[in-house]
Amino acid sequence: MSRRSTGLIGSHAVGTAALAALISFSQWGCSATRKELVFSREELQAKLSGQFPLTKKKRLMKFRFSEPELLLAANSQRIGMRLAVEASVPGVTFFAGVMEADGELEYHPETGRFTIARGRLVDLELEGMPKQQMKLFEEMAQAVVTKQLSSLTVYQLDQEDFKQSLAKLVLKSVQVRDGAIIVEVGL
C-alpha cells in the first residue's frame, strides 16, 4: 500500500470516528434537553435532619427547633417543614409545641445549593401560652423562620456526579412535584 492510500484510510477512519462522536453527542444533547433529576422526599428529609437541632436567640427569647418533618404539598412551589419547637425566656418561662413553616425553593448556581427563600410561619402552637403573649412569640418566631430557613441547605449538587454537575451548568427549572423536587436540565 502506498503512503498516499494509508493517509486516506487514516483520514477516513478519523472522519468516521469524528462523525460517530458528533452523532452520539447530538443524540445525548437532544435527550439532555428533556432530562429531569428527581430528589425524593426521603433523600431530602435525610439531608435536612442532619442540620437540626437549631437553637436561636431573638431578643430575650430562646428558640430551639428539632425533629424536622419535610412537607412537600402536591402542585405547590413551596417547601414546608413541621418542627418541634421550644420557646423560652431564660429563668422566667418555657413553652413547647409544634410549628409549621414554609418557603420557596431557591437555587444558587454558583454553589449548586438549593435553599428555602422567603420563609413564612404558617402555624405555631405552644402549650399553655396565654393568648396575649402568643402574638409576640409569633412575631419573634417569624423573624427566626425568615432568617433560618434561608440558611438551610435543602440539597447540594454533587460535583463528582456527572448528571448533577451537568445540572449545575444547564439548569432550566426547579419545582416541587409529586412529593419530590424535580430539576429540569437542558441546553
Secondary structure as a PSIPRED ss2 file (coil, helix, strand):
# PSIPRED VFORMAT (PSIPRED V4.0)

   1 M C   1.000  0.000  0.000
   2 S C   1.000  0.000  0.000
   3 R H   0.000  1.000  0.000
   4 R H   0.000  1.000  0.000
   5 S H   0.000  1.000  0.000
   6 T H   0.000  1.000  0.000
   7 G H   0.000  1.000  0.000
   8 L H   0.000  1.000  0.000
   9 I H   0.000  1.000  0.000
  10 G H   0.000  1.000  0.000
  11 S H   0.000  1.000  0.000
  12 H H   0.000  1.000  0.000
  13 A H   0.000  1.000  0.000
  14 V H   0.000  1.000  0.000
  15 G H   0.000  1.000  0.000
  16 T H   0.000  1.000  0.000
  17 A H   0.000  1.000  0.000
  18 A H   0.000  1.000  0.000
  19 L H   0.000  1.000  0.000
  20 A H   0.000  1.000  0.000
  21 A H   0.000  1.000  0.000
  22 L H   0.000  1.000  0.000
  23 I H   0.000  1.000  0.000
  24 S H   0.000  1.000  0.000
  25 F H   0.000  1.000  0.000
  26 S H   0.000  1.000  0.000
  27 Q H   0.000  1.000  0.000
  28 W H   0.000  1.000  0.000
  29 G H   0.000  1.000  0.000
  30 C H   0.000  1.000  0.000
  31 S H   0.000  1.000  0.000
  32 A H   0.000  1.000  0.000
  33 T C   1.000  0.000  0.000
  34 R C   1.000  0.000  0.000
  35 K E   0.000  0.000  1.000
  36 E E   0.000  0.000  1.000
  37 L E   0.000  0.000  1.000
  38 V E   0.000  0.000  1.000
  39 F E   0.000  0.000  1.000
  40 S E   0.000  0.000  1.000
  41 R H   0.000  1.000  0.000
  42 E H   0.000  1.000  0.000
  43 E H   0.000  1.000  0.000
  44 L H   0.000  1.000  0.000
  45 Q H   0.000  1.000  0.000
  46 A H   0.000  1.000  0.000
  47 K H   0.000  1.000  0.000
  48 L H   0.000  1.000  0.000
  49 S H   0.000  1.000  0.000
  50 G C   1.000  0.000  0.000
  51 Q C   1.000  0.000  0.000
  52 F C   1.000  0.000  0.000
  53 P C   1.000  0.000  0.000
  54 L E   0.000  0.000  1.000
  55 T E   0.000  0.000  1.000
  56 K E   0.000  0.000  1.000
  57 K E   0.000  0.000  1.000
  58 K E   0.000  0.000  1.000
  59 R C   1.000  0.000  0.000
  60 L C   1.000  0.000  0.000
  61 M E   0.000  0.000  1.000
  62 K E   0.000  0.000  1.000
  63 F E   0.000  0.000  1.000
  64 R E   0.000  0.000  1.000
  65 F E   0.000  0.000  1.000
  66 S E   0.000  0.000  1.000
  67 E E   0.000  0.000  1.000
  68 P E   0.000  0.000  1.000
  69 E E   0.000  0.000  1.000
  70 L E   0.000  0.000  1.000
  71 L E   0.000  0.000  1.000
  72 L C   1.000  0.000  0.000
  73 A C   1.000  0.000  0.000
  74 A C   1.000  0.000  0.000
  75 N C   1.000  0.000  0.000
  76 S C   1.000  0.000  0.000
  77 Q C   1.000  0.000  0.000
  78 R E   0.000  0.000  1.000
  79 I E   0.000  0.000  1.000
  80 G E   0.000  0.000  1.000
  81 M E   0.000  0.000  1.000
  82 R E   0.000  0.000  1.000
  83 L E   0.000  0.000  1.000
  84 A E   0.000  0.000  1.000
  85 V E   0.000  0.000  1.000
  86 E E   0.000  0.000  1.000
  87 A E   0.000  0.000  1.000
  88 S E   0.000  0.000  1.000
  89 V E   0.000  0.000  1.000
  90 P C   1.000  0.000  0.000
  91 G C   1.000  0.000  0.000
  92 V C   1.000  0.000  0.000
  93 T E   0.000  0.000  1.000
  94 F E   0.000  0.000  1.000
  95 F E   0.000  0.000  1.000
  96 A E   0.000  0.000  1.000
  97 G E   0.000  0.000  1.000
  98 V E   0.000  0.000  1.000
  99 M E   0.000  0.000  1.000
 100 E E   0.000  0.000  1.000
 101 A E   0.000  0.000  1.000
 102 D E   0.000  0.000  1.000
 103 G E   0.000  0.000  1.000
 104 E E   0.000  0.000  1.000
 105 L E   0.000  0.000  1.000
 106 E E   0.000  0.000  1.000
 107 Y E   0.000  0.000  1.000
 108 H E   0.000  0.000  1.000
 109 P C   1.000  0.000  0.000
 110 E C   1.000  0.000  0.000
 111 T C   1.000  0.000  0.000
 112 G C   1.000  0.000  0.000
 113 R E   0.000  0.000  1.000
 114 F E   0.000  0.000  1.000
 115 T E   0.000  0.000  1.000
 116 I E   0.000  0.000  1.000
 117 A E   0.000  0.000  1.000
 118 R E   0.000  0.000  1.000
 119 G E   0.000  0.000  1.000
 120 R E   0.000  0.000  1.000
 121 L E   0.000  0.000  1.000
 122 V E   0.000  0.000  1.000
 123 D E   0.000  0.000  1.000
 124 L E   0.000  0.000  1.000
 125 E E   0.000  0.000  1.000
 126 L E   0.000  0.000  1.000
 127 E C   1.000  0.000  0.000
 128 G C   1.000  0.000  0.000
 129 M C   1.000  0.000  0.000
 130 P C   1.000  0.000  0.000
 131 K H   0.000  1.000  0.000
 132 Q H   0.000  1.000  0.000
 133 Q H   0.000  1.000  0.000
 134 M H   0.000  1.000  0.000
 135 K H   0.000  1.000  0.000
 136 L H   0.000  1.000  0.000
 137 F H   0.000  1.000  0.000
 138 E H   0.000  1.000  0.000
 139 E H   0.000  1.000  0.000
 140 M H   0.000  1.000  0.000
 141 A H   0.000  1.000  0.000
 142 Q H   0.000  1.000  0.000
 143 A H   0.000  1.000  0.000
 144 V H   0.000  1.000  0.000
 145 V H   0.000  1.000  0.000
 146 T H   0.000  1.000  0.000
 147 K H   0.000  1.000  0.000
 148 Q H   0.000  1.000  0.000
 149 L H   0.000  1.000  0.000
 150 S H   0.000  1.000  0.000
 151 S H   0.000  1.000  0.000
 152 L C   1.000  0.000  0.000
 153 T E   0.000  0.000  1.000
 154 V E   0.000  0.000  1.000
 155 Y E   0.000  0.000  1.000
 156 Q E   0.000  0.000  1.000
 157 L C   1.000  0.000  0.000
 158 D C   1.000  0.000  0.000
 159 Q C   1.000  0.000  0.000
 160 E C   1.000  0.000  0.000
 161 D C   1.000  0.000  0.000
 162 F H   0.000  1.000  0.000
 163 K H   0.000  1.000  0.000
 164 Q H   0.000  1.000  0.000
 165 S H   0.000  1.000  0.000
 166 L H   0.000  1.000  0.000
 167 A H   0.000  1.000  0.000
 168 K H   0.000  1.000  0.000
 169 L H   0.000  1.000  0.000
 170 V H   0.000  1.000  0.000
 171 L E   0.000  0.000  1.000
 172 K E   0.000  0.000  1.000
 173 S E   0.000  0.000  1.000
 174 V E   0.000  0.000  1.000
 175 Q E   0.000  0.000  1.000
 176 V E   0.000  0.000  1.000
 177 R E   0.000  0.000  1.000
 178 D C   1.000  0.000  0.000
 179 G C   1.000  0.000  0.000
 180 A E   0.000  0.000  1.000
 181 I E   0.000  0.000  1.000
 182 I E   0.000  0.000  1.000
 183 V E   0.000  0.000  1.000
 184 E E   0.000  0.000  1.000
 185 V E   0.000  0.000  1.000
 186 G C   1.000  0.000  0.000
 187 L C   1.000  0.000  0.000
